[in-house]
Amino acid sequence: MELSVDPLQQPPHVSKKFVCFRIFSGPHYFWPALFLARRLLEQVWSRKDGQAIFLALDWAKAFDSVSPVGLLDALRRFGLPEKFLGVIKAIYSDRTFQVKDAGRRSTTHVQTFGICQGCTLSPFLSVMLMTVLMVDAKNKLHSNPDFSEQEPLLTRDLLYADDTLLFETNSRNVELFMNIIGDVGTQYGLAFNWSKLEAMPVRCNLILPTPQEGTVKLKEGIVYLGSLLSNDGSIGGELGRRIGNASCDFRVLCKVWSHAAINKQRKLEIFNACVVSKLMYCIHTAWLNVAERRRLDAFQNKCLRKVMGEEHSFYSRVTNQSILQQAGSQKLSDIY
């Protein structure tokens, strides 16, 4: 299938680019989006009459349904040169695929939609596409006569790859923004999975209707980028969730901790890689009070005693500080 895009029919060039967090390379550049989400939540609770709505969007099939014509449109408006667009056009023209299973191959099929999986360009192409999509949606939102901005907001959306979180202060605006994003997304082959959309109202009542004559699910907490945001603004639920996941992994590795042929140094390396990493995932984006810090340290001490082969201090008379020194570790509450 040959792709053709008429430049005369293109919308205006994107002059103000909002580059979402996925544009940065490396495994840890997702956390600024989560950090901002928590700060927005704290800002709401810092005001006496503050209220807000967080809406987590879910795109059906994500980037597997992207239209190649829409992709080229977005890349051109993003400002990419024509020669580079020609390369992308060649990659996404006349694509075929086969399915291999049990050593057998299916017949060849034509692939007309979707961003190529495994291609090093794909993350950047998807970021540019989502950037243009959100710019279009914001422009339509601000030009809509039904939109009313009671107060300026730091941001109305947080974007990391296809994980989109909307932030508004009233239900009318969030419903309008949601519908506009859905309409703009269809121009690029994207559509909402309406059954998986989740809304978290903070100190307000909310009913969000959907085109399927239903309503968006209301939650007291929503998971964004793998971390739990609670509508009461506390981190207790997320900390309990982190400790629960880490505790489960620690129990799965129980044979490693009791294995006589594995030295303590190797056990500590496994503990830090498999347990501590999951426990501390994005904890630094939140503020822990004294009780939560103690809870974090108590879990660490309990696990380290098992790893180091020491009994509870009531029986062994070995203090937690001694265990930390033997393991060459610090309190997690001091380094989070």
N, C-alpha and C positions, 0 to 999 in steps of 0.2 A: 504494500500500500504506500503510495507516494504522498508525502505530506505537503500541503500547500497552504500558506497563510498570506492573505492579502494585507500588506502593510498599511494600505489606505483605510482599512477598517479597524485598525488597532486603537484601543483607548489611549489616553494621554500617557506619556512616559512617567514612570514612578520617580518623582524628584526627591521625595523624602523617604528614604529607605529605612525600614525598621528591620534590622537583622536579628532574627531570633537566636536564642542561646546555642542552638545546635551548630551554628556556623563555626564555633571554636573547636579546635581539635583537642583530643585527650579525653580521658575517662572521667574527669571530675568537673567539667564545665557545665553540667546540668544544674548544679546547686544554686547558682544565682537566681534562677527562676523560683526555686523553692524558698530561698531566703526572702525574696520580695513578697511571696505569698504570705509567709508568716508575719512579715512586717506590716502588710496591709491588714491582716487579721488583728494584730496588736493595736494598730491605729484605730480600728473601729471600737475596740473595747476601752481605749484610753479616753474616749469621749462619752460624756454623760448620756447623750441621746443618739449615739452612733449606731448605725445599722448598715448592713451590706448583704450582698448576695454573691456567692461563688458558684459558678456553673462550669462543670467539667464536660467538655464536648468529646464525642467519640465518632470518628470518621469510619464509615463502613468500608472494610478492606483497605483502609488507609491509602497508601500510594500505589496499590495494585490496580486501582481503577482510574488513575490519572490519564487524561486524554493527551496524546502526544502533541496535537495541535494546540491545546491549551497550555501545555508546557512550553512550547516554543514562543507562544504569545507572552507568557510570563517572563521568560528569559530575555526576550527583546525589550520589554518594558523595564526590566531590571537594569538594562544598559550594557548587555554583553555585545561584543562586536559581531558583525555579520559572518565573518569567517568562522568564528567559534560556533555560531548558530548553525552554520552549514555542517560542521562536524557532528553536532548533536542531531541534526535532521537526518544525517546519513546513518547514525547509530539506531535511530528509532523508526527507520523506514524498512518495510519488508522484513519484519522480524518473524522468525518461526521457532518452534520449540517442540521437544519430545519428552515424554514421561518414561523414565526407566524404573523398572521394578522387577526384582528377582531375576536379573540378568536379561530381561526382555525390554524392548523399546516399543512405544506406541507409534502410531502413524504421526506424521508431521502436521502440526496445526499452526495457524497464523495467529500471532499475538498483536492485537491492535490497541491494547490499553496497558497502562502500568509503567512505572519506572523500573529500569533494569536492576535486578537484585545482584549484589556482589560487586557491582561496578564502583570504582573509587570516586567517580563523579556523582553518583546517586545521592549521597547525603547533601552535597552542595546544591544540586538541582532541586531537591525537595525543599530545602530552606528558602531558596529564591522563589519557588512557587508559592509557598505559604506566606512569604513576605508580601508579595504582590497581592495575594488573596486578601490578607488582613488590611492592607492599605486601601484596597477597593471598598472593603466592608466599612472601614472607618469613614471614608469619604461619603459613602451613601448614608451612614448613620447621622453624620453631622448636617447633611443637607436634607434630612427627612423632617418634615414639619411636626411630626409627632414626638420628636426627640427633644427632651428638656434637660439641660445640664444645670442642676441646682448648685453644684460646687465643682471646681476643677479637680480632677483625679490624677494621681501620679501615673497610672496606667489603667487601661480598661481590659487588657488581655496579657496573659503570660504564655509564651509560645516556646516549646522545645520539641523540635521535629514535628510530629503530628499531635503531640499532647498539648491541648489548648485549654486554658482556664480563663474564663471571663470573670470580671469583677465590676459590679455596679452597685449603686446605692438605692435603687428603687426597681420594682418589678416591671414597670412599664418599659424602662430602658433596656433591661436585660432581655426581655421577650423580643423587643424590636431588634436588638443587636443579634440575638440568636437566629432569628428568621432571615436577617440580611446576610449573615455569614453563610447560612444554608443556601440561599439563593445564589450568592456569588460563587460558592463552591461548585455548583452544578455547571458553571461555565468552564471549569477545569476537570470535570469528570468526577468530582468528589460529592459525597452525600453523607448525611448524618445517619448513624445507627440510633434511631430515636429511642429504642428500648434501653439503651445503655447510657443515655444522658443522665447526669446526676446534678442536683442543685443543693446547695447548703445555705439556707437563710440564717443570717446572724441577727438576732434580736428583732425579727420582723416576720410577718406572715407572708406566705407565697403560694401561688398557684400558677404554674406555667403550662399552658395548653400546647399540644403538638398537632401537626397536620393530620395525624391518624386518629383524631378525636379522643386522645388520651391526655395525660399530663406527665410532665417530667418528674421522675422520682425525687423525693425530698429525703435528705440524709442529715444526720447530726454530725457526721464526719465523712469527708471524701478523701480518697487516696489520689495524690498527685505526685507523679514521678517516684512512686514507690513509698511515699511518706504520707502519714495520716494527718490531715488538717481537721481539727475539731472546732465546732461552732462556738464552744465556750472559751476558745483561745488558749486552752491549757495544752501542755505537752505530755501530760500524764498518760493519755491513751496511746500516743505514739511510742513513748518510752516502754510501756508495758508490752506493746506489740513487738518492739525490737528485742526486748529481753526474752519474750516467748519464742521468737524465731531462733535467737542465738542459743537458748537453752535446748531447743529441739535438736539443733545441729551438734551441740555438745554431747547430748545423750547418744546420738547416732555414732559418734566417735569414741564411745566408752571403751572399746577394746584397744584403741590406740593409747589411751591414758594408762591402762593397766598392763600394757605389753612390756615385758622385761627387756626385750632386745632393742627397743627404741630408747635412745638416750633422752635426757631431760631437755637438752637444747633443741633437738628435733621436735619434741612434743610441743615446746613453746612456739616454735615456728608454725606448726600446724594449728595451734590454738589461735595465734594472732591472725593467720591467714583465713581460717574457716569460721571462727567464732567472733573474734573482736571486730573484724571487718564488717560483718553483718550487724553486730550490735551498735556500732558507731556510725552507721550509714546516715549521713546528713544530720546527725545530732547537733553538730556545730551551728546549724542554722537556727536553733532554738535556744531559749534561755531556761536553764534548769535552776530550780530553787534548792534550798539546802536538803530537803527531804528526798528530792529526786536525785541529787548528787550522791547521797548516802546509799540510795537504792542501787545506783549504778556501780558504786564501789563494792557493795556487799555481794553483788553477783560476780564481779571480777575476783574477789577474794575467795569465794566459794569454789569457783572453777580452778583457780590457781592452786589451791590446796589439793584438789583432785589430780591435777597435772603433775604437781611436784611430789605427790605421794605422802602428803602430810594430813593428819587427822585434824578435827576441829580443835581450836585453841583451848577449849575446856579440857580436852584430854591430852593434847600434845604439849601444851604450854608454849607453843610457838606463835608469836604475834603476827598480825597481818602485815606489819611493817617488815618483819623478817622475811616473810614469804615474798613480798615485793622485791626486797633486796636480792634474794636468791634467784628470782626470775629476771632480775635486771629490768624491772618494769616500774612505771609510775602509776599513781592513781588515775583511772580513766577520767575522773572528774576534774583533774588538773590539766589534762591535755585535750579535752573534747573541744 
